[in-house]
Amino acid sequence: MKPAHILQIPNDLQAKLGDTPLDGALLQKMEDALQTLSGEFPLWLADEVTRLQRAVRAARQTPGSDSRRTLLKSCGDLKGMGTTCGYPLISRVASSACALLREESDLTEALPLLEAHVAAITVLLDCQIRCESHEEGRLLASELECQTRLFSEQQLTF
């Protein structure tokens, strides 16, 4: 396996705000606060991954609509947090997991594929794979998206 390269991608608030007028000093304070908090991002993601892992274990014991909602919430949180925290591939994998959970399929049948999504998210975070062009990370996300589509199509035929 190739060594991971960590790239610091600027998180430019002004670009995200578009044409919204902002005082330069206020914008700088916001940028500084974001930079200060950015050291916490991996910890926040790790906490959410732990919650997701616990939710998967609970769903194995009692699959049902409550478990699906808990899993969907956690995956949705990771989908939003991933890119914000500098891990866009986590957002991509979590988005695929959300698609898997939105299906009206039997949750028990979906769990093995969901567990693969959780394992992928864990690896992306543990290996600090932040770059969308990371070859193995991109291939992993693509394969999970493909398997989710196939699973969904298979569920529609039953």
C-alpha positions as CSV (number, residue, x, y, z in Angstrom):
1,M,0.0,0.0,0.0
2,K,1.3,3.5,-0.8
3,P,1.9,5.9,2.1
4,A,-1.0,8.3,2.6
5,H,-0.4,11.9,1.7
6,I,-2.2,14.5,3.7
7,L,-3.2,17.6,1.9
8,Q,-4.5,20.7,3.7
9,I,-7.3,22.0,1.6
10,P,-8.3,25.6,2.3
11,N,-11.8,26.0,3.7
12,D,-12.6,29.4,2.3
13,L,-15.7,30.8,3.9
14,Q,-16.0,33.8,1.5
15,A,-16.2,31.4,-1.4
16,K,-18.9,29.4,0.3
17,L,-20.9,32.6,1.2
18,G,-20.8,33.8,-2.4
19,D,-22.1,37.4,-2.9
20,T,-23.1,37.8,0.8
21,P,-21.5,41.0,2.0
22,L,-19.4,40.5,5.1
23,D,-17.1,42.7,7.1
24,G,-13.5,41.7,6.4
25,A,-12.7,41.6,10.1
26,L,-15.7,39.4,10.9
27,L,-14.8,37.1,8.1
28,Q,-11.2,36.8,9.4
29,K,-12.5,36.0,12.9
30,M,-14.7,33.3,11.4
31,E,-11.7,31.9,9.4
32,D,-9.6,31.9,12.5
33,A,-12.2,30.1,14.6
34,L,-12.6,27.5,11.9
35,Q,-8.9,27.0,11.8
36,T,-8.8,26.6,15.6
37,L,-11.6,24.1,15.5
38,S,-10.2,22.1,12.6
39,G,-7.9,20.2,14.9
40,E,-11.0,18.8,16.5
41,F,-12.6,17.6,13.3
42,P,-11.0,14.1,13.3
43,L,-12.2,13.6,16.9
44,W,-15.7,14.6,16.0
45,L,-15.8,12.3,13.1
46,A,-14.4,9.4,15.2
47,D,-17.1,10.0,17.8
48,E,-19.8,9.8,15.0
49,V,-18.2,6.7,13.6
50,T,-18.3,5.1,17.0
51,R,-22.0,6.0,17.3
52,L,-22.6,4.4,13.9
53,Q,-20.8,1.3,14.8
54,R,-22.9,1.0,18.0
55,A,-26.1,1.6,15.9
56,V,-25.1,-1.2,13.5
57,R,-24.5,-3.6,16.4
58,A,-27.9,-2.7,17.9
59,A,-29.6,-3.1,14.5
60,R,-28.2,-6.6,14.3
61,Q,-30.0,-7.4,17.5
62,T,-33.2,-5.6,16.8
63,P,-33.6,-4.6,13.1
64,G,-36.6,-2.4,12.5
65,S,-37.7,1.1,11.7
66,D,-36.2,2.6,14.9
67,S,-32.8,1.0,14.1
68,R,-33.1,2.2,10.4
69,R,-33.8,5.8,11.6
70,T,-30.9,5.8,14.0
71,L,-28.6,4.4,11.3
72,L,-29.8,6.9,8.8
73,K,-29.3,9.8,11.2
74,S,-25.7,8.8,11.9
75,C,-24.9,8.2,8.2
76,G,-26.5,11.5,7.4
77,D,-24.5,13.3,10.0
78,L,-21.3,11.7,8.6
79,K,-22.4,12.7,5.1
80,G,-22.6,16.3,6.2
81,M,-19.5,16.3,8.4
82,G,-17.1,14.5,6.1
83,T,-16.6,17.3,3.5
84,T,-16.9,20.0,6.2
85,C,-14.1,18.3,8.2
86,G,-11.9,17.8,5.2
87,Y,-12.8,14.1,4.4
88,P,-14.9,14.3,1.2
89,L,-14.7,10.5,0.6
90,I,-16.3,9.9,4.0
91,S,-19.2,12.1,2.8
92,R,-19.4,10.1,-0.4
93,V,-19.4,6.7,1.3
94,A,-21.9,8.0,3.9
95,S,-24.2,9.2,1.1
96,S,-24.1,5.7,-0.4
97,A,-25.0,4.3,3.0
98,C,-27.9,6.7,3.3
99,A,-29.2,5.6,-0.1
100,L,-28.9,2.0,1.1
101,L,-30.9,2.8,4.2
102,R,-33.7,4.7,2.4
103,E,-34.7,1.7,0.5
104,E,-37.7,-0.2,1.8
105,S,-35.7,-3.4,1.9
106,D,-35.3,-5.7,4.8
107,L,-32.7,-4.0,7.1
108,T,-31.3,-7.4,8.0
109,E,-30.4,-8.0,4.3
110,A,-28.9,-4.6,4.0
111,L,-26.7,-4.9,7.1
112,P,-23.7,-6.7,5.5
113,L,-23.4,-4.0,2.9
114,L,-23.9,-1.3,5.5
115,E,-21.1,-2.9,7.6
116,A,-18.8,-2.6,4.5
117,H,-19.7,1.1,4.3
118,V,-18.9,1.6,8.0
119,A,-15.6,-0.3,7.6
120,A,-14.7,1.9,4.7
121,I,-15.5,5.1,6.6
122,T,-13.4,3.8,9.5
123,V,-10.4,3.1,7.2
124,L,-10.7,6.5,5.5
125,L,-10.6,8.3,8.8
126,D,-7.9,6.0,10.4
127,C,-5.7,6.4,7.4
128,Q,-6.4,10.1,7.1
129,I,-7.5,9.9,3.5
130,R,-8.6,13.4,2.8
131,C,-8.0,13.7,-0.9
132,E,-10.8,12.9,-3.3
133,S,-8.3,11.7,-5.9
134,H,-6.7,9.1,-3.6
135,E,-6.8,6.1,-5.8
136,E,-7.7,3.4,-3.4
137,G,-10.2,5.6,-1.5
138,R,-11.9,6.6,-4.7
139,L,-12.1,3.0,-5.9
140,L,-13.5,1.9,-2.6
141,A,-16.2,4.6,-2.7
142,S,-17.1,3.7,-6.3
143,E,-17.4,0.0,-5.5
144,L,-19.7,0.7,-2.5
145,E,-21.9,2.9,-4.6
146,C,-22.1,0.2,-7.3
147,Q,-23.0,-2.5,-4.8
148,T,-25.6,-0.2,-3.2
149,R,-27.2,0.3,-6.7
150,L,-27.1,-3.4,-7.4
151,F,-28.7,-4.1,-4.0
152,S,-31.4,-1.6,-4.6
153,E,-32.2,-3.0,-8.0
154,Q,-32.3,-6.5,-6.6
155,Q,-34.7,-5.4,-3.9
156,L,-37.0,-3.9,-6.5
157,T,-37.3,-7.2,-8.3
158,F,-38.7,-9.0,-5.3
